[in-house]
């Protein structure tokens, strides 16, 4: 009887070990309070500090006496001043700092751009000239000739469209278009044409057949009247399926807002000889762009690295959110982690590499060149956290898959958000077009580089960093107004400035602080990849069994433990033969199936990876069922193509079909079944023993003796 109770206790211990380790893993995966060290470091992150850094970055871009009128366009005077300022900040924090130049195309605007309307078309009379104060050149616009352009102003008629939804089926009046000769004239165009790929094609054809002297964009329809001008990353040098057609045709391009556009349209309707005067005093050449790098060496594994990055370049605006906010976040994290490392409060296990990238707006050229210069280091990069446009209402990250080392970066950031009471929204990698993609998918980044600039960057074969994530916030774009958010964002517009913080709720201090803290907490947790709950359960079970065996041997006080092991195994086999018949084995098989079903029911995770199918960068979605065992993977694909810096509606373009496929991961399936069979066996054994003990307690002395002999 005593031996039977001991065996029962041992089974209970094994069951408790498996269940408790499972619960502990679940708890760790869901939410654990911050440790005292994490709390101290997080409390050191100050949103006001970051906001002040952002103001400094904005001031450099808006100081036209210092930076000209290129703001922080990569490689410009303003951008280079910014790089120097960031370098000084890193050095003041005590980071090991260096500036890494690379040569690339540069665009500088020397003097204030000008757009005037001349009502009588005579440049000698100036009292009839009206200045369009909202005018800005498109980023990377072709320059006007010396002295500017003075030419007749014309506009292409737009179709009647009552709402945004109607733009998809709208078609231009081909008769009116064909009747208007745009050669050598200043052409006013409604920007909404880019919302329809068919009409976009017609416009490009018109420009190529009859090149105007300049093109001016405005929003045409009343349903876009509250939208400010929206600058594409390189809108003056379009990255499109038609190539950089504005540069090829040497057509300067600029923007005016809806109000100034209405003024021009009314003038055209009431006068016959209107002209426009345009000056875009830009210089285009090749010069250095600068990535700024600061390091904190790791304390235990300095060869391993975590990259924390943001781009500091801009389009032709103050770029307070995109990406002054992200750069400010990197600076604040660098300050806090450097202070913690220096004082001994927290010493990172891995080397922290803080990078401020140039050239993101030009097609990720800053991170592409960083990858080229550090190609041999990529195998040691554990994770990349790229901050771009943080500080708005909803914290958002791109989805990531668990990497080959078991690191689930998406899960780490999500749990950090939960621990800090910050809601985390997810978006797919297709929507995460920033510098983290260079590390996550060098092949696709190489293709995008060729798409933008017609050259091979040579990074396709560099080791990828699968754990690369975009840390951002929404709303971002004006068209978020028509999404589930219902609120527009203002990046790539003149509204992306610090004034909008109070008037539009844009990049607020509290949000900025919260988003930086989630990032900081995630950095602290990266060195410990998610442990596989299955492995943990096995380790704990073996440890408990080993301890129980050691105690058993110690109690027996024998010098021959091997003999007791043999005796134990013999008695174990006897127990199985005595207590397990066909009925019990059927129960074990049934219970194994139940456990496997529960694994499917309670655990599912989504990972994402990229594939190149038919020449198109296509995102493949892997859904793994049966976590933590990943027994089945269902793979589907989706894809988008970017045209001219804006997502194409898909009209006239087809992406390759990729049917869903299901794969059974056989080794994991077998291992999964074996573990659950063991768990089912122990469960049934405990039930059998408990039943015998219950019957024993209710039986007579003679029956007890017979049962005792059976149990022994």
C-alpha positions in Angstrom: 0.0 0.0 0.0 2.8 2.4 0.9 4.6 1.8 -2.5 1.3 2.3 -4.3 0.8 5.7 -2.6 4.4 6.7 -3.4 3.9 5.9 -7.0 0.7 7.9 -7.0 2.5 10.8 -5.4 5.2 10.6 -8.1 2.6 10.8 -10.8 0.9 13.7 -9.2 4.3 15.5 -9.1 4.8 14.8 -12.8 1.3 16.1 -13.6 1.8 19.1 -11.4 5.1 19.9 -13.1 3.7 19.7 -16.6 0.6 21.7 -15.8 2.4 24.3 -13.7 5.1 24.9 -16.2 2.4 25.2 -18.8 0.6 27.8 -16.7 3.9 29.7 -16.0 4.7 29.8 -19.7 1.2 31.0 -20.4 1.5 33.7 -17.7 4.8 34.8 -19.1 3.4 35.0 -22.6 0.4 37.0 -21.4 1.6 39.5 -18.9 4.1 39.8 -16.1 4.7 42.9 -14.0 7.9 45.0 -14.7 10.9 44.0 -12.7 12.3 46.8 -10.4 15.2 47.4 -12.9 12.7 47.6 -15.8 10.6 50.1 -13.8 13.6 52.3 -13.0 14.7 52.4 -16.6 11.2 53.0 -18.0 10.7 55.9 -15.5 13.8 57.5 -16.9 12.3 57.8 -20.4 10.8 61.3 -20.6 8.4 62.3 -23.3 9.1 66.0 -22.8 12.8 65.4 -23.5 11.9 63.6 -26.7 9.5 66.4 -27.7 12.3 68.9 -27.3 14.6 66.9 -29.5 11.9 66.9 -32.1 11.5 70.7 -31.9 15.3 71.0 -32.4 15.1 68.8 -35.5 12.1 70.9 -36.8 14.0 74.1 -36.2 17.0 73.0 -38.3 14.7 72.2 -41.2 12.8 75.5 -40.9 15.9 77.7 -40.5 16.0 78.7 -44.1 19.0 80.9 -43.5 20.9 77.8 -42.4 19.4 75.0 -44.5 18.0 76.7 -47.6 14.5 75.6 -48.6 15.2 71.8 -48.8 14.2 71.3 -45.2 15.9 68.0 -44.2 16.0 66.4 -47.6 18.7 63.8 -47.6 22.1 65.1 -48.5 21.0 68.7 -48.4 22.5 71.4 -46.3 19.6 71.0 -43.8 20.0 67.3 -43.6 23.8 67.5 -43.1 23.3 70.1 -40.3 20.9 67.6 -38.8 23.4 64.8 -39.0 26.0 66.9 -37.2 23.5 67.8 -34.4 22.5 64.1 -33.9 26.2 63.2 -33.8 26.7 65.8 -31.1 23.8 64.4 -29.1 25.1 60.9 -29.2 28.6 62.0 -28.1 27.1 64.1 -25.2 25.4 60.9 -24.0 28.7 59.1 -24.0 28.1 56.8 -26.9 30.8 55.4 -29.1 29.8 57.6 -32.1 30.8 57.7 -35.8 29.3 59.2 -39.0 29.2 57.0 -42.0 29.0 58.8 -45.4 27.9 57.4 -48.7 27.6 59.3 -52.0 24.2 59.6 -53.6 22.0 62.0 -55.6 21.4 65.2 -53.7 18.7 67.9 -54.2 19.1 71.4 -52.7 16.8 74.4 -53.0 18.8 77.6 -52.7 16.1 80.3 -52.5 12.4 80.6 -51.7 10.3 79.0 -54.4 7.9 81.4 -56.1 4.6 80.9 -58.0 2.8 84.0 -59.3 -0.3 84.4 -61.5 -0.1 87.1 -64.1 -3.7 88.0 -65.1 -2.9 89.9 -68.3 -0.1 87.6 -69.4 2.3 90.5 -69.7 5.4 90.2 -67.5 6.1 93.9 -67.7 3.0 94.8 -65.8 3.3 93.7 -62.2 0.2 95.2 -60.5 -1.9 92.3 -61.8 0.3 89.6 -60.4 -1.0 87.4 -57.5 1.3 85.3 -55.4 0.2 81.8 -54.5 1.6 81.7 -51.0 0.9 77.9 -50.5 3.3 77.0 -53.3 5.9 74.4 -52.6 8.0 72.3 -55.1 7.5 68.6 -55.2 10.3 66.8 -53.4 13.1 66.3 -55.9 11.5 68.6 -58.5 13.5 69.4 -61.6 14.7 73.0 -61.3 13.4 75.8 -63.4 15.9 77.5 -65.7 17.9 80.5 -64.4 15.5 83.4 -64.0 12.5 81.0 -63.7 9.7 80.3 -66.1 7.1 82.7 -67.5 4.5 80.9 -69.6 0.8 80.6 -70.4 -1.3 78.9 -67.7 -3.7 76.2 -68.8 -5.6 73.4 -67.1 -6.9 70.0 -68.1 -10.6 69.5 -67.4 -11.4 67.0 -64.8 -14.5 64.8 -64.8 -17.5 65.5 -62.5 -17.0 63.3 -59.4 -19.2 63.7 -56.4 -17.3 61.6 -53.9 -14.0 59.8 -53.5 -15.7 56.5 -54.4 -16.6 57.8 -57.8 -13.0 58.5 -58.9 -12.4 54.8 -59.7 -14.8 54.8 -62.6 -14.4 58.4 -63.7 -12.9 59.1 -67.2 -11.6 62.3 -68.6 -13.1 64.1 -71.6 -10.7 62.9 -74.3 -12.0 65.5 -76.8 -11.2 68.4 -74.5 -7.8 66.9 -73.6 -6.9 66.4 -77.3 -7.9 69.9 -78.1 -5.5 71.4 -75.5 -1.9 71.7 -76.5 0.2 71.7 -73.3 3.6 72.0 -74.9 5.7 74.7 -73.2 2.9 75.9 -70.9 2.3 75.8 -67.2 -0.2 73.0 -66.6 -2.6 73.0 -63.6 -3.8 69.5 -62.8 -6.1 68.0 -60.2 -4.0 65.7 -58.0 -6.9 63.2 -57.7 -5.9 61.8 -61.1 -3.4 59.7 -59.3 -6.2 57.9 -57.5 -7.1 56.2 -60.8 -4.3 54.2 -62.6 -6.0 54.4 -66.0 -6.3 58.2 -65.9 -2.8 58.4 -64.5 -1.6 56.6 -67.6 -3.4 59.1 -69.9 -1.8 62.0 -68.1 1.7 60.5 -68.5 1.0 60.0 -72.2 0.0 63.6 -72.5 3.1 64.9 -70.8 5.3 62.7 -73.0 3.6 63.8 -76.2 3.3 67.5 -75.3 5.8 68.3 -72.5 4.7 71.4 -70.5 7.2 74.0 -69.1 6.0 73.0 -65.5 3.2 71.1 -63.8 1.3 72.4 -60.8 -0.8 70.1 -58.7 -3.9 71.1 -56.6 -6.8 69.3 -55.1 -9.8 69.8 -57.5 -12.9 68.5 -55.8 -14.8 69.9 -52.8 -14.5 66.5 -51.0 -10.7 67.2 -50.9 -11.0 70.8 -49.9 -9.8 70.3 -46.4 -6.7 68.3 -47.5 -3.4 70.1 -47.6 -0.9 69.4 -50.4 0.6 66.0 -50.1 4.2 65.4 -51.1 5.4 62.0 -52.4 8.8 60.8 -51.3 10.3 61.7 -54.6 7.3 63.2 -56.4 9.3 65.5 -58.6 11.2 62.5 -59.8 8.5 59.8 -59.9 9.3 56.3 -58.9 6.8 54.6 -61.2 6.2 52.0 -63.8 6.9 54.8 -66.4 10.2 55.6 -64.8 11.3 59.1 -63.6 9.3 60.7 -66.4 9.4 64.3 -65.0 13.2 64.2 -64.8 13.5 62.6 -68.2 11.3 65.4 -69.7 12.9 68.0 -67.4 9.5 69.2 -66.1 9.5 71.1 -62.8 6.6 70.2 -60.5 5.0 71.9 -57.5 1.9 72.1 -55.3 -0.7 74.7 -54.3 -3.5 74.2 -51.8 -7.2 73.9 -52.6 -7.8 77.7 -51.9 -5.1 78.8 -54.3 -6.2 76.3 -56.8 -9.7 77.7 -56.8 -8.2 81.2 -57.3 -6.4 80.0 -60.4 -9.4 78.1 -61.8 -11.6 81.2 -61.3 -8.9 83.4 -63.0 -8.8 80.9 -66.0 -12.6 81.0 -66.3 -12.7 84.8 -66.4 -9.6 85.7 -68.5 -8.1 84.5 -71.7 -4.4 85.4 -71.4 -3.3 84.3 -68.0 0.3 83.4 -67.5 2.3 82.0 -64.5 5.7 82.8 -63.2 7.6 79.9 -61.4 11.0 79.8 -59.8 12.4 76.6 -58.3 16.0 77.4 -57.7 17.2 73.8 -57.1 20.6 72.1 -57.7 20.9 68.4 -58.4 24.2 66.5 -58.1 26.0 63.8 -56.2 27.4 64.4 -52.7 27.7 62.7 -49.3 24.7 61.6 -47.3 25.4 60.6 -43.7 24.2 57.8 -41.5 24.9 58.6 -37.8 25.8 55.6 -35.5 26.1 55.4 -31.7 27.0 52.3 -29.7 26.7 50.9 -26.2 28.8 47.8 -25.9 27.0 44.7 -24.5 28.2 43.3 -21.1 27.9 39.6 -21.8 27.5 39.1 -25.5 29.0 42.2 -27.1 29.3 40.5 -30.5 25.5 40.3 -30.6 23.7 43.5 -31.6 20.2 45.1 -31.4 19.7 47.9 -33.8 17.4 50.8 -32.8 16.9 53.1 -35.8 15.0 56.0 -37.3 15.4 58.1 -40.4 16.0 61.8 -40.0 15.5 63.0 -43.6 12.3 64.7 -44.8 10.3 65.8 -47.8 9.6 69.5 -48.2 8.0 70.1 -44.8 8.9 70.4 -41.2 8.6 66.6 -40.7 7.7 66.8 -37.1 6.1 63.3 -37.1 7.8 61.8 -40.2 10.3 61.4 -38.8 11.4 63.9 -36.3 9.4 61.9 -33.7 11.1 58.6 -34.5 14.5 60.2 -34.4 13.7 61.9 -31.1 12.7 58.5 -29.8 16.0 57.0 -30.7 17.8 59.9 -29.1 15.9 59.5 -25.8 16.5 55.8 -25.8 20.2 56.4 -26.4 20.3 58.8 -23.5 18.5 56.6 -21.0 20.3 53.4 -21.8 23.7 55.2 -21.8 23.0 56.6 -18.4 21.8 53.3 -17.1 24.9 51.5 -18.4 27.3 54.1 -17.0 25.7 54.1 -13.5 25.4 50.3 -13.4 21.6 50.5 -13.1 21.2 48.3 -16.2 23.9 46.9 -18.5 22.6 45.5 -21.8 23.7 41.9 -22.5 23.9 42.7 -26.3 25.5 45.7 -27.9 22.9 48.4 -28.6 23.4 50.2 -31.9 21.5 53.4 -32.4 21.3 54.5 -36.0 19.9 57.7 -37.6 19.5 56.9 -41.3 19.7 59.3 -44.2 17.7 58.8 -47.4 14.7 56.8 -46.3 12.4 59.0 -48.4 14.6 58.3 -51.4 13.8 54.6 -51.3 15.6 53.3 -48.1 19.0 54.3 -49.5 20.4 55.1 -46.1 19.7 51.7 -44.7 20.6 50.0 -47.9 24.1 51.6 -47.7 24.4 50.7 -44.1 23.7 47.1 -44.9 26.4 47.2 -47.6 28.9 48.7 -45.2 28.1 46.2 -42.4 27.3 43.1 -44.4 29.5 40.8 -42.3 27.8 41.9 -39.1 24.3 41.0 -40.1 24.7 37.4 -38.8 25.2 38.9 -35.3 22.2 41.3 -35.4 19.5 39.8 -33.1 16.8 42.3 -33.8 16.1 45.6 -35.6 13.6 48.1 -34.1 12.8 50.9 -36.4 10.9 53.9 -35.1 9.0 55.9 -37.8 6.2 58.3 -37.1 5.6 57.5 -33.4 3.6 59.7 -31.0 0.1 59.7 -32.5 -3.1 58.2 -31.1 -2.7 54.5 -31.7 0.6 52.6 -31.2 1.2 50.2 -34.2 3.8 47.6 -35.1 4.3 45.4 -38.1 3.7 41.7 -37.7 6.8 39.5 -37.5 7.5 35.8 -37.5 9.4 33.9 -34.8 13.0 33.7 -36.1 15.3 30.7 -36.2 16.5 31.4 -32.7 13.0 31.4 -31.2 12.8 35.2 -30.9 9.2 36.4 -31.3 9.7 40.1 -31.5 6.1 40.8 -32.2 5.2 39.0 -29.0 7.8 40.8 -27.0 6.6 44.3 -28.1 3.0 43.3 -27.6 3.7 42.1 -24.0 5.7 45.2 -23.3 2.7 47.3 -24.4 0.4 45.2 -22.2 2.7 45.7 -19.2 2.7 49.5 -19.8 -1.0 49.7 -20.5 -0.4 50.7 -24.2 -2.7 49.2 -26.8 -0.8 47.6 -29.6 -2.3 47.6 -33.1 -0.9 45.3 -35.9 -0.3 46.0 -39.5 1.1 43.7 -42.2 4.6 44.0 -43.5 3.2 45.3 -46.8 2.2 48.5 -44.9 5.6 48.8 -43.2 7.7 50.4 -45.9 10.5 51.9 -43.9 14.1 51.0 -43.1 13.4 47.8 -41.1 12.5 46.2 -44.4 16.0 46.5 -45.7 17.2 44.2 -42.9 14.1 41.9 -42.9 14.0 41.4 -46.7 17.2 42.5 -48.4 16.1 41.0 -51.7 12.9 43.0 -51.8 14.8 46.2 -50.7 17.3 45.6 -53.5 14.4 45.4 -55.9 12.8 48.6 -54.6 16.2 50.3 -55.0 16.3 49.3 -58.6 12.7 50.4 -59.0 13.5 53.9 -57.6 16.9 54.4 -59.1 17.5 51.8 -61.8 20.5 50.3 -60.1 21.5 47.1 -58.3 22.3 47.9 -54.7 24.1 44.5 -54.3 22.5 43.5 -51.0 20.3 40.6 -52.2 22.6 37.9 -50.7 23.3 39.6 -47.4 22.1 37.7 -44.3 18.6 38.9 -43.4 17.5 39.8 -39.9 14.1 38.1 -39.6 13.3 39.9 -36.3 13.0 43.4 -37.8 9.9 45.4 -36.8 8.5 48.8 -37.6 7.3 50.8 -34.5 4.9 53.4 -35.6 1.5 55.0 -34.8 -1.7 56.0 -36.5 -3.4 57.9 -38.1 -0.7 58.9 -40.5 -2.1 59.7 -43.9 -4.9 62.0 -45.0 -6.8 59.0 -46.5 -7.0 57.4 -43.0 -10.0 59.7 -42.9 -11.9 57.1 -45.0 -10.5 54.1 -43.0 -11.9 52.5 -39.8 -10.0 55.2 -37.9 -12.2 58.0 -39.3 -9.5 60.5 -38.6 -6.9 61.9 -41.1 -3.2 62.0 -40.5 -0.8 64.6 -41.8 2.5 63.2 -42.7 4.0 64.4 -46.1 1.9 67.6 -45.8 2.6 71.1 -44.5 0.5 70.2 -41.4 3.2 67.8 -40.2 4.6 70.4 -37.7 4.7 71.1 -34.0 1.9 73.7 -34.2 -0.4 70.8 -35.1 0.3 69.2 -31.7 -2.3 71.5 -30.1 -4.6 72.2 -33.0 -4.8 68.6 -34.5 -3.7 66.4 -31.6 -0.5 65.5 -33.5 2.5 63.8 -31.8 1.5 64.6 -28.3 4.0 64.3 -25.4 2.1 61.6 -23.5 1.9 59.4 -26.6 5.5 60.0 -27.5 6.6 58.9 -24.0 4.4 55.8 -24.0 5.6 54.6 -27.4 9.3 55.2 -26.5 8.8 53.3 -23.2 7.2 50.3 -25.0 10.2 50.3 -27.3 12.7 50.6 -24.4 11.1 47.8 -22.5 11.1 45.6 -25.6 14.9 46.3 -26.0 15.5 45.1 -22.4 13.5 41.9 -23.1 15.0 41.0 -26.5 18.1 39.0 -25.1 15.7 36.4 -23.8 13.9 34.8 -26.7 10.5 33.2 -26.0 11.2 29.7 -24.6 9.2 26.9 -26.2 6.6 25.9 -23.6 6.8 22.3 -24.7 10.5 22.2 -24.0 10.1 23.9 -20.7 7.5 21.3 -19.7 9.8 18.5 -20.6 12.7 20.0 -18.7 10.6 20.7 -15.6 9.1 17.2 -15.7 12.5 15.5 -16.0 13.9 17.7 -13.2 11.0 16.7 -10.9 11.4 13.1 -11.8 15.1 13.3 -11.1 14.6 14.9 -7.8 12.1 12.3 -6.8 14.5 9.5 -7.8 17.3 11.1 -5.8 15.1 11.4 -2.7 14.0 7.8 -3.1 17.6 6.6 -3.4 18.7 8.8 -0.4 15.9 7.4 1.8 17.0 3.8 1.0 20.6 4.8 1.9 22.0 2.5 -0.6 25.4 2.6 -2.3 24.0 0.9 -5.3 21.5 3.3 -6.9 21.6 1.5 -10.2 20.1 -1.6 -8.6 17.2 0.5 -7.3 16.7 2.0 -10.8 16.5 -1.5 -12.2 14.0 -2.5 -9.5 12.1 0.7 -10.2 11.8 0.0 -13.9 10.8 -3.6 -13.2 8.0 -2.5 -10.8 7.0 0.2 -13.3 6.5 -2.4 -16.1 4.6 -4.6 -13.6 2.4 -1.6 -12.7 1.6 -1.0 -16.4 0.8 -4.7 -17.0 -1.4 -4.9 -13.9 -3.3 -1.6 -14.3 -3.5 -1.1 -18.0 -5.8 -3.3 -20.1 -7.4 -2.6 -23.5 -9.9 -0.3 -22.0 -7.2 1.9 -20.4 -5.2 2.0 -23.6 -8.3 3.2 -25.5 -8.7 5.9 -22.9 -5.1 7.0 -23.4 -5.5 7.2 -27.1 -8.7 9.1 -26.8 -7.2 11.5 -24.2 -4.2 12.1 -26.4 -6.5 13.2 -29.2 -8.3 15.5 -26.8 -5.0 17.1 -25.7 -3.9 17.6 -29.3 -7.3 19.2 -30.2 -6.9 21.6 -27.2 -3.5 22.5 -28.5 -5.1 23.5 -31.8 -8.0 25.2 -30.1 -6.0 27.4 -27.7 -2.8 28.1 -29.6 -2.5 29.7 -33.0 0.0 32.2 -34.2 0.5 34.1 -37.4 4.0 34.7 -38.9 4.9 36.6 -42.1 7.6 36.1 -44.6 8.3 37.3 -48.1 8.6 35.5 -51.4 9.3 36.7 -54.9 6.8 35.2 -57.2 6.7 36.1 -60.9 9.0 39.0 -60.3 6.6 40.7 -57.9 7.4 41.1 -54.2 4.6 39.1 -52.7 3.9 38.6 -49.0 3.4 35.0 -47.9 1.4 34.5 -44.7 2.2 31.4 -42.7 -0.4 30.4 -40.1 1.0 27.8 -37.7 -1.5 25.7 -35.8 -0.8 23.8 -32.7 1.4 26.1 -30.8 3.8 25.4 -29.2 4.3 22.4 -31.5 3.5 24.0 -34.8 2.1 20.8 -36.3 0.4 22.3 -39.4 1.3 25.4 -41.6 -1.2 26.9 -43.9 0.4 29.3 -46.4 -1.4 32.0 -48.4 -0.1 35.0 -50.4 -1.2 38.6 -51.1 0.6 41.4 -52.8 0.4 45.0 -53.8 2.3 47.1 -56.3 3.3 50.7 -55.7 3.0 53.1 -58.5 4.4 56.6 -58.3 4.7 56.5 -54.6 1.0 55.6 -54.1 -0.7 52.2 -53.8 -2.3 51.3 -57.1 -5.9 50.3 -57.1 -5.1 47.2 -59.1 -6.9 48.3 -62.3 -5.1 47.1 -65.4 -2.5 45.2 -63.3 -2.5 41.6 -62.1 -0.6 39.9 -59.4 0.3 36.3 -59.7 -2.1 33.8 -58.1 -0.7 31.8 -55.2 -3.1 29.2 -54.0 -3.2 28.3 -50.3 -1.2 25.2 -49.4 -1.3 23.1 -46.2 1.8 21.4 -44.9 1.9 18.9 -42.1 5.1 19.4 -40.1 5.7 15.7 -39.5 8.6 15.7 -36.9 6.7 18.2 -34.8 3.5 16.3 -35.2 5.1 13.0 -34.0 6.9 14.7 -31.1 3.6 16.5 -30.2 1.7 13.2 -30.2 4.4 11.5 -28.0 4.3 14.2 -25.3 0.5 14.3 -25.2 0.4 10.5 -25.1 2.7 10.6 -22.0 0.5 13.2 -20.4 -2.6 11.1 -21.2 -0.9 7.9 -19.8 -0.1 9.6 -16.5 -3.6 11.0 -16.3 -5.2 7.6 -16.8 -2.8 6.0 -14.4 -3.7 8.5 -11.7 -7.4 7.9 -12.3 -6.9 4.1 -12.1 -4.9 4.3 -8.9 -7.4 6.7 -7.3 -10.2 4.3 -8.2 -8.3 1.4 -6.6 -7.6 3.4 -3.5 -11.3 4.4 -3.2 -12.4 0.8 -3.5 -9.8 -0.3 -1.0 -11.1 2.2 1.6 -14.7 0.8 1.2 -13.8 -3.0 1.2 -13.6 -5.6 4.1 -10.3 -6.7 5.7 -10.1 -9.8 3.5 -10.8 -7.8 0.4 -8.3 -5.2 1.5 -5.6 -7.9 1.9 -6.3 -9.2 -1.7 -6.4 -5.7 -3.1 -3.2 -4.8 -1.2 -1.4 -7.7 -2.8 -2.7 -6.5 -6.2 -1.6 -2.9 -5.5 1.8 -4.1 -4.3 
